Amino acid sequence: MPTLKYLPHYPPALVQQAQALFDSGELGALLRSKYPDDHDVQTDKALYQFVSALKQRHLKNAPLPAKVLYDNQQHPLKGTLGTNTTISRVQGGRLKSKSEIRIASLFRELPLPFLQMIVVHELAHLKVRDHDKAFYQLCCHMQPDYHQLEFDLRLWLNWREQRLD
């Protein structure tokens, strides 16, 4: 019986319910019926435009990241699906900083709601650095079903990994 390693901090009853779906082989069908469509955000340029549109809709006063791209180095087993970093450089007598969002390449093949969820997560870091109450409130403001999508993404990652074995 495989364990659902991407669900470590969820209530045991919820994990048991997910494990039962996983063990019965019904999890994949459930996820595919809930999230049937692929998306066309496949290039770094398309991802930048996608992130810019979401940022403009929800965080008008936040600065636009200088760079947004898919990154092959991001992987759920390493604990990262996306990063938001700020790079500071001295240019002349000034200190300039630019933010950069990197999204795991696996989101190219996942359904659009999962891509939206991780982008919302990284955009929220433009305003709130820590994963605290204010951070998750901002995520839910930008995407009301944020927590459900995060849980479903974790289920999808477990199911995907089992399929690839």
C-alpha positions, -999 to +999 in steps of 0.1 A: +000+000+000+017+032-012+017+062+011+005+096+000+037+114+006+025+148-006-002+150+021+019+150+053+002+178+072-035+170+064-059+155+090-056+117+092-093+111+083-088+131+050-056+112+042-074+079+048-102+089+025-077+099-002-057+067+004-088+046-001-094+063-035-058+058-044-058+021-034-091+014-053-077+030-084-105+056-085-083+086-078-071+091-114-106+089-129-119+113-102-091+138-109-094+136-147-131+142-145-127+172-122-098+186-142-102+173-178-085+201-199-049+208-207-038+244-213-018+262-239+006+281-216+036+261-228+063+287-234+081+311-210+067+340-230+031+327-226+038+320-189+050+356-184+018+370-201-003+346-180+014+358-147+012+395-158-026+392-165-032+376-130-010+402-113-027+431-130-061+417-121-054+412-084-022+430-074-022+463-093+002+480-070+028+452-068+058+454-091+057+431-121+084+404-119+114+410-143+115+374-153+089+345-153+099+311-166+094+274-164+123+257-145+134+221-149+152+223-115+119+228-096+106+194-084+080+184-058+103+158-042+128+186-036+101+205-020+096+232-047+070+237-073+078+274-077+100+301-064+098+338-061+133+354-056+146+389-055+179+396-070+198+428-059+225+443-080+246+475-077+243+496-108+264+527-106+257+542-072+223+526-069+210+493-056+184+478-079+164+448-072+144+426-096+120+398-087+119+365-106+093+338-106+102+302-116+075+276-120+082+238-121+082+226-157+058+198-148+030+225-148+032+225-185+014+191-185-010+197-156-045+212-159-048+250-160-064+253-124-031+239-109-010+263-129-032+292-117-029+280-081+009+279-082+011+313-099-013+328-074+009+314-046+041+329-061+023+363-068+012+364-032+048+364-022+052+397-040+032+412-011+037+387+018+070+369+021+060+343+048+035+316+047+013+331+074-024+339+078-022+371+057-004+352+029-032+325+026-059+352+029-043+369-001-041+336-020-078+330-013-087+365-024-070+359-057-084+324-061-113+315-037-108+277-041-070+280-035-070+254-006-090+228-025-067+232-056-036+228-034-050+196-019-061+183-054-026+191-067-011+171-040-034+142-048-025+146-085+012+145-078+008+112-058-013+097-086+011+109-113+041+095-095+024+061-091+016+061-129+052+068-138+066+039-116 
